[in-house]
Structure formats: structure tokens, C-alpha cells
Amino acid sequence: MTRRFEIAVFEGDGIGPEITAPTVSLLRELAARSGDYALDFTDAPAGATHYAKTGESLPETSLEVARRADAILLSAMGLPGVRYPDGTEISPQIELRKRLTLFAGVRPVRVRPGQPGPLTLPEGREIDFVLVRESTEGLFYSQGTGEVTETEARETLRITRDISEKLFRFSFGLARRRKAAGRGPGIVTCVDKANVFRAFAFFRAIFDAEARAFPELQTRHAYVDATALWMVQKPWDFDVLVTENMFGDILSDLGAGLMGGLGLAPSADIGLDHAVFQPCHGSAPDIAGQGIANPLAMILSAAMMLEWLGETQEVPAMIRDGERLRLAAERVVAEGRVLTRDLGGNAGTAEAAEAVRAALFA
């Protein structure tokens, strides 16, 4: 029997709608060809463009669509010239993380042999690790409510036992699944600054306590500054890294750089009951409407969505299709014949998406 799933679609700002359309098209075709599952897509207006028109960045009706959906596909959000009265950017994606308690920000970093990028991989090496960023608290906790006077400014970093325990259980579970699938050696690294801040010593202690429930996995500790160095020097040594919100925000862009740019960087924000899948890059309003935006990060995020739905809803066909979609996008990049401008080519959005489709259904 065919199982149906509702997908909430936030098409975003700037290039958002341009990269969302071909991604949804690929998902529709995959579902239609499978026959084991069906996908129903529901639009959810939000973002800077919507705010400029209505004064709302995340309407309650769109939030309800997100709550009801089986998964949320969210495109690039925000515009530099559209801001809240306090000067901060319109960022419904952050509000969604907090409102739906999406504590695990999953940022995969994968570079296949032959894939162009800033690093020359040693013979026989490839990069395949996942950075898990706590996405609801940390230094982002006081977003929009920090204290600012004429003489000083303060923001509050918050780390709670409840969210940290959930975050670490998720990260250990991810490492266990990767090891079982042959994708990693089963090593989880806690990235912090426990030598300076009591909050991070607290964070590390919770990590160590949770690790006892996963004796088959290896655990490591690393300071965030050293991790940034090692991500450049020996990124093939990593498996699963877990860290605080701001550290994860910074290191995930470094991970995107290893792959060749944000145009190849997918992500997910996952909680106990909901999950959002979105590209790591911004809305690039300077190229919006020109048909030259790179759709691959959005497509790779959709692949993550299929795999997550397949795992959580026990639909093997979705897991297989998610992996097929990911491998098709990776193949297009590794072959290098159809690349968008940000990757050194001259292909447009439609051409790049069609190349993925051709690789997927070859």
C-alpha cells in the first residue's frame, strides 16, 4: 500500500523559489516512479518578502502547516534590505528551530575522490563526516533580546542539560547508524572550549555521561580552535562532531568550504517530532531571477529529507531514493561537466537540475 506524506514547503526569498521548484519536481518524480510512497506539497508563506508585504515573517498559519507536516522543506531565507525594527535580519528558520525544538543541526561534509575543491586529497582518502550543531540555545539563545547600552553590549549563552542530553543521544545514534552502514568508524567528537568557559565544561560532562550508553563507539574531545585547524589539515579523520550553536554555525561554513562552497552544503534541523531541511547558503538577491543559482544544496537537502523520513517512518524505498538522489548530485559535481558559476562552470539552474535528473534516472 502506498503511504502518503505531507511536506511543508517554504520557498524562501531571493533565489529561494528558483531552487525550490526543480527540487520539488525531482521529489515528485521519484515518488511517482516508486509507487511505495506519495508526497503532497503544501506551500507555507514566510520570510523577508512576506514580511515586507504583510508585517509577518512567520505567520501562525504557516507555523501550523509546519507542525502538521511530516517534514519541512525550507529554501533560502532573508534579504539584506528587509529587517526587523531592531536591525536584525528576518530569519524564520531560526524561529522554526526554537518553536519546534529542532535541537540537532545536521551539516554533512562530503568530498568524493576527483571532486574539485580547495584541498588535494591524499591517495585513497575521501572526506565524509557530519557536524551536529545544537540549534536552539547556545550563544543564539538571546537572539534579539541582548542588552545594549552606550558603553557595553551583552548576549547570554545558555546550555541546558535537557537539550544537551537529547543532542548527544542523537549524535551517538547517528554515529552508530553511519558505522552500521559502513560510512564511518563510529567516532564522536565533542567540540567545545571547556578549558576557558564553565558552560562548556558542563557541556562536556554531559557528553561524557551520555557516551556510557554507547560503549561500541569511540569518543573524543577537541577545542573548537584546534578543530578548525584539523578540518583543514586532516578532515578525513572525522566522523561525527557535536558542538554548541555558534561554534557549529562557524565550523559548518568551513565544512562547506572544504566541499567547494555553500552551493554544495545541505543541512537539516531535527527534533523529536519535526525536522526542517534546507540549504546552508543565503538568498543571493544579487542573482535572483537570472536563472543561474546553484540548486545542488537544495537538492541534497531534499535527499536528506527522504532518508530521514524513510528511517523514521520505516519506508525503505524512501531511504533508497534519498541515497540515489544524493549520489546523483555528487556524481554531477565529481564529473565536472555541468557546473554552475559558483563552482567554476557556466551552467544555469535548470541545466544543473536536469543533469542531476539524468544521473538519477540513467
Buried (B, 14 or more C-beta within 10 A) or exposed (E): EEBEBBBBBBBBBBBBBBBBBBBBEBBEEBBEEBEBBBBEBEEBBBBBBBBBEEEBBBBEEBBEBBBEBBBBBBBBBBBEEBBEEEEEBBBBBBBBBBBBBBBBBBBBBBBBEEBBBEBEBEEEBBBBBBBBBBBBBBBBBBBEEEEEEEEEEEBEBBBBEEBBBBBBBBBBBBBBBBBEEEBBBBBBBBBBBBEEBEBBEBBBBBBEEBBEEBEEBBBEEBBBEEBBEBBEEEBBBBBBBBBBBBBBBEBBBBBBBBBBBBBBBBBBBBBEEBBBBBBBBBBBBEBBEEEBBBBBBBBBBBBBBBBBBBBBBEBEBBBBBBBBBBBBBBBBBBEEEBBBBBBEBEBBBBBBBBBBBEBBEE
